[in-house]
Amino acid sequence: MKKKEIVKNSWEFEDIIKNGKCIKNKYYVIHYKENKLSYDRYGISVSKKLGNAVFRNKYKRKIRSIIDNYKKSYVNSNDYIIILRKEAIQKSHSILESEFFALMNNQKKGI
């Protein structure tokens, strides 16, 4: 993921969460809001309740790799905040990837 495709500022996180739309399943909560750029931007959040810094960074890397696979197929100029839920920590990478794709496809369709 390139630097320009990352949401980093806390005020941007807050704005997307408060003013954007939300989609959920049992592994992810995804807040999204339209941006005025020609590319998508992503922010990833893994709670401290789930584990220590090493654990959280491992799951952030997993989510980044899933996003990189997803980006190749679809771009719609949105900002996304992806929050990992507790149920996701026991699942394999392939399950997390398929659930992410399903959730993003539902968002794309407007469900």
C-alpha positions in Angstrom: 0.0 0.0 0.0 1.4 3.4 -1.0 1.7 6.2 1.5 -0.8 8.4 -0.3 -3.4 5.6 0.1 -3.3 5.6 4.0 -5.5 7.6 6.3 -3.3 8.5 9.2 -4.6 11.6 11.0 -6.8 11.1 14.0 -9.1 13.9 12.8 -9.6 12.1 9.5 -10.5 8.9 11.4 -13.0 10.7 13.5 -14.5 12.5 10.5 -15.0 9.3 8.5 -16.4 7.4 11.5 -18.8 10.2 12.5 -20.0 11.4 9.1 -19.6 8.3 6.9 -21.6 5.2 6.4 -20.9 1.9 8.1 -21.0 -1.8 7.1 -20.4 -4.7 9.4 -20.1 -8.4 9.6 -18.8 -10.6 12.4 -15.1 -10.0 11.6 -15.0 -6.4 10.5 -16.6 -3.0 10.9 -15.9 -0.8 7.9 -16.7 3.0 8.0 -16.5 4.7 4.6 -16.9 8.2 3.2 -16.5 9.5 -0.3 -13.4 11.6 -1.0 -12.5 13.9 -3.8 -9.5 12.0 -4.9 -9.0 9.6 -7.8 -8.0 6.7 -5.5 -9.2 5.0 -2.3 -7.5 5.6 1.1 -7.5 3.1 4.0 -7.1 3.3 7.7 -6.7 0.2 9.8 -7.5 -0.1 13.5 -6.9 -3.1 15.8 -7.9 -2.6 19.4 -5.4 -2.9 22.3 -7.9 -5.2 23.9 -7.1 -7.9 21.3 -3.3 -8.1 22.1 0.0 -6.5 22.4 1.7 -4.3 19.8 3.4 -7.3 18.0 0.0 -9.0 17.7 -1.8 -5.9 16.5 0.9 -5.1 13.9 0.7 -8.7 12.6 -3.0 -8.3 11.9 -2.5 -4.9 10.4 -0.1 -6.5 7.9 -2.6 -9.2 7.1 -5.3 -6.6 6.5 -3.0 -4.6 4.3 -2.2 -7.6 2.1 -6.0 -8.3 1.8 -6.5 -4.6 0.8 -3.7 -4.9 -1.8 -5.5 -7.9 -3.4 -8.8 -6.0 -3.3 -7.5 -2.8 -4.8 -6.5 -4.6 -8.0 -10.2 -5.3 -8.8 -12.0 -2.1 -7.7 -11.5 1.6 -7.0 -14.4 4.0 -6.1 -12.7 7.1 -4.5 -13.7 6.4 -0.9 -11.9 6.7 2.4 -12.2 3.5 4.5 -11.6 2.8 8.2 -11.3 -0.9 8.8 -11.8 -2.1 12.4 -10.9 -5.7 13.2 -13.3 -7.5 15.6 -12.4 -10.0 18.2 -13.9 -13.0 16.3 -11.4 -12.5 13.5 -8.3 -13.4 15.5 -9.0 -17.1 15.4 -9.7 -17.3 11.6 -7.3 -18.1 8.8 -6.1 -15.5 6.3 -8.3 -17.0 3.5 -11.5 -16.7 5.6 -10.6 -13.1 6.5 -10.0 -12.3 2.9 -13.2 -13.8 1.6 -15.3 -12.0 4.3 -13.6 -8.7 3.5 -14.4 -9.2 -0.2 -18.0 -10.1 0.5 -18.4 -7.0 2.8 -16.8 -4.6 0.2 -18.9 -6.1 -2.6 -22.1 -5.4 -0.5 -20.9 -1.9 0.0 -20.3 -1.5 -3.7 -23.8 -2.6 -4.5 -25.3 -0.3 -1.9 -26.7 -3.0 0.4 
